[in-house]
Structures are given as structure tokens and as C-alpha cells.
Amino acid sequence: MPSVVTMSSKNQIVVPSEARQKLHLNAGSQLLVLCKENRIVLIPKPYDFAERLRGLHQDVWRTVNPEEYLNSERESWS
């Protein structure tokens, strides 16, 4: 269930305890703030972006030969 937060006079909000617990956030945790069309999205900042992305969409690329793919991309440049 969504939580409602109120912005203080110093433009601060408190992340609800349920969200902090589920995302393992503590004092000093950093959040990325993304501004979308009509909303703000808060995402915990990964400690290591490369580690966070490792293996992402590996099933999509499983059947692709990397050398053939690179060669076809390079050929399309000219």
C-alpha cells in the first residue's frame, strides 16, 4: 500500500519505516532522485553500478554471437 509523506518547511521528507526496512536503508544511505513527467522516483543508490547491472538481460543475449553482432553493427555505420 502506498504511503503518504508531507514535505516540511525545509523541503524535506521522511522515508516511511516500511520502505526503509524493505530496502535496507539506514541513516546515511544515498538515494537517486529521478524526475519523471509528473512524479518523483527515489531509488537506493547502488554501491557498485557495474555489479548491479551484471547479468542484466543475459537471457536476451544468450543466442547472439558477440563478434557477429559487433561486425554487423560496424558494417551498418558506413
N, C-alpha and C positions, 0 to 999 in steps of 0.2 A: 504494500500500500504506500502511495506517495506520502512524503512528509511535507509540511509547510514550514518555511523558515521566514523570519522577519529581518529585514536589513536594519541595522542600528543607525543612530545619527552619525556614526563614523563610517558608514557604508560597509559594515562587517556583518557576516552571518555566522551561525554556529552549525556545523555539520551534525545532524542528528546522531545520537549514540548508536542506533541500529545500523546506520550506514558505516560509521567508524568501525564497529565491531566486524561487520561482514567484509569490509575491505582492509582490515588490519591497519587502520590509521591511528597514529599517535601524535602527541604534540611534536611539532617539527616536521611532520610528513608534508611533502610538497604535492600540490595538485596542479594539473594543467587546466587552464580555463579556455574553453573553446566557445567562441561567439558564433552561433548559427543564426539563421534568418530572424526568428523571434524567440530565441531561447538561449540559455547559457548552459553549457555542459561542463561538469567538473570530472576530471579523470585523474586517478592517482598517477603521479609521475613515476615511470619505471626507473629502477636503479640503473639498469643497463638496457638501452633500447635494442641493441643487436640481439641480446639474449631473449628479449621479449618477442622479437619478430622471428627468431629462429624456428624453422619448420612450418611457418605460416603458409597455408595453401599448398603444402607439399603434394597433396593428392592431385591437384590440378596439373602439376608439372611432372608427375611420375612417368608419363608416357612420352615426354618430349626429350629428344636428344639435344643437349645444350649446344653442341658445336653446329649442328644443322640449323638450329634456331638462330644462333648468332650470325651465321653466314647468310641466311635468308634476310635477316634484318639489315645487315650491312649492304647486301645487294639492292635492297629497296631504297637506299639513300641516294643512289646515282640514277 
